[in-house]
Amino acid sequence: MNNPLKNLIEIIKTGPREKVKEAQKQIEEFWHDVYIPKREEGKKAFLIFLDEIKKFDEIKDPRSKLYIHFI
């Protein structure tokens, strides 16, 4: 499954600051548009986030770690 949330998390982990800010906004919109009103669908999508957060220590850029922390 190619989940857009996974792509956004990847941008936050490795992308330039401008793209990271946009990805953060898109994740926030996803949270309010999908996760909150459609709990079951949203939970499935956010399992990807939980899988990615397990790899937190592999993120090399400290700023990217900070961005992930505030999602």
C-alpha atoms as a printed R data frame, in Angstrom:
   type eleno elety resid chain resno       x      y      z
1  ATOM     1    CA   MET     A     1   0.000  0.000  0.000
2  ATOM     2    CA   ASN     A     2   1.405  3.387 -0.971
3  ATOM     3    CA   ASN     A     3   0.111  5.596  1.793
4  ATOM     4    CA   PRO     A     4   0.631  9.353  1.356
5  ATOM     5    CA   LEU     A     5   1.237  9.609  5.093
6  ATOM     6    CA   LYS     A     6   4.366  7.481  4.737
7  ATOM     7    CA   ASN     A     7   5.636  9.811  2.013
8  ATOM     8    CA   LEU     A     8   4.998 12.862  4.203
9  ATOM     9    CA   ILE     A     9   6.869 11.301  7.110
10 ATOM    10    CA   GLU     A    10   9.787 10.548  4.799
11 ATOM    11    CA   ILE     A    11   9.866 14.212  3.753
12 ATOM    12    CA   ILE     A    12   9.952 15.266  7.403
13 ATOM    13    CA   LYS     A    13  12.769 12.839  8.120
14 ATOM    14    CA   THR     A    14  14.980 13.823  5.193
15 ATOM    15    CA   GLY     A    15  13.644 16.865  3.346
16 ATOM    16    CA   PRO     A    16  14.599 20.519  3.267
17 ATOM    17    CA   ARG     A    17  12.931 22.854  5.745
18 ATOM    18    CA   GLU     A    18  10.388 24.305  3.284
19 ATOM    19    CA   LYS     A    19   9.134 20.860  2.285
20 ATOM    20    CA   VAL     A    20   9.125 19.722  5.913
21 ATOM    21    CA   LYS     A    21   6.824 22.590  6.901
22 ATOM    22    CA   GLU     A    22   4.436 21.746  4.057
23 ATOM    23    CA   ALA     A    23   4.474 18.058  5.006
24 ATOM    24    CA   GLN     A    24   3.671 18.963  8.610
25 ATOM    25    CA   LYS     A    25   0.673 21.002  7.442
26 ATOM    26    CA   GLN     A    26  -0.540 18.128  5.279
27 ATOM    27    CA   ILE     A    27  -0.258 15.673  8.174
28 ATOM    28    CA   GLU     A    28  -2.219 18.048 10.389
29 ATOM    29    CA   GLU     A    29  -4.927 18.322  7.702
30 ATOM    30    CA   PHE     A    30  -4.980 14.536  7.384
31 ATOM    31    CA   TRP     A    31  -5.416 14.255 11.140
32 ATOM    32    CA   HIS     A    32  -8.439 16.586 11.123
33 ATOM    33    CA   ASP     A    33  -9.966 15.410  7.828
34 ATOM    34    CA   VAL     A    34  -9.432 11.642  8.059
35 ATOM    35    CA   TYR     A    35  -8.323 10.457 11.461
36 ATOM    36    CA   ILE     A    36 -10.817 12.341 13.613
37 ATOM    37    CA   PRO     A    37 -14.009 11.849 11.520
38 ATOM    38    CA   LYS     A    38 -13.160  8.372 10.189
39 ATOM    39    CA   ARG     A    39 -11.603  6.656 13.178
40 ATOM    40    CA   GLU     A    40 -11.135  3.155 11.735
41 ATOM    41    CA   GLU     A    41  -9.652  4.352  8.445
42 ATOM    42    CA   GLY     A    42  -7.507  6.877 10.267
43 ATOM    43    CA   LYS     A    43  -6.181  4.309 12.713
44 ATOM    44    CA   LYS     A    44  -5.041  2.094  9.852
45 ATOM    45    CA   ALA     A    45  -3.277  5.007  8.198
46 ATOM    46    CA   PHE     A    46  -1.530  6.094 11.374
47 ATOM    47    CA   LEU     A    47  -0.145  2.603 11.946
48 ATOM    48    CA   ILE     A    48   2.384  3.668  9.322
49 ATOM    49    CA   PHE     A    49   3.386  6.575 11.539
50 ATOM    50    CA   LEU     A    50   3.874  4.214 14.465
51 ATOM    51    CA   ASP     A    51   6.044  1.922 12.334
52 ATOM    52    CA   GLU     A    52   8.181  4.858 11.232
53 ATOM    53    CA   ILE     A    53   8.620  6.250 14.727
54 ATOM    54    CA   LYS     A    54  10.289  2.962 15.691
55 ATOM    55    CA   LYS     A    55  13.127  4.036 13.372
56 ATOM    56    CA   PHE     A    56  13.470  7.431 15.072
57 ATOM    57    CA   ASP     A    57  17.096  6.882 16.084
58 ATOM    58    CA   GLU     A    58  18.059  6.266 12.446
59 ATOM    59    CA   ILE     A    59  17.199  9.865 11.506
60 ATOM    60    CA   LYS     A    60  20.499 11.664 11.003
61 ATOM    61    CA   ASP     A    61  19.429 15.318 10.968
62 ATOM    62    CA   PRO     A    62  18.601 16.613 14.481
63 ATOM    63    CA   ARG     A    63  16.128 19.138 13.031
64 ATOM    64    CA   SER     A    64  14.239 16.321 11.327
65 ATOM    65    CA   LYS     A    65  14.043 14.498 14.656
66 ATOM    66    CA   LEU     A    66  12.601 17.645 16.154
67 ATOM    67    CA   TYR     A    67   9.994 17.925 13.375
68 ATOM    68    CA   ILE     A    68   8.947 14.281 13.847
69 ATOM    69    CA   HIS     A    69   8.702 14.867 17.584
70 ATOM    70    CA   PHE     A    70   6.135 17.634 17.065
71 ATOM    71    CA   ILE     A    71   3.830 15.740 14.700
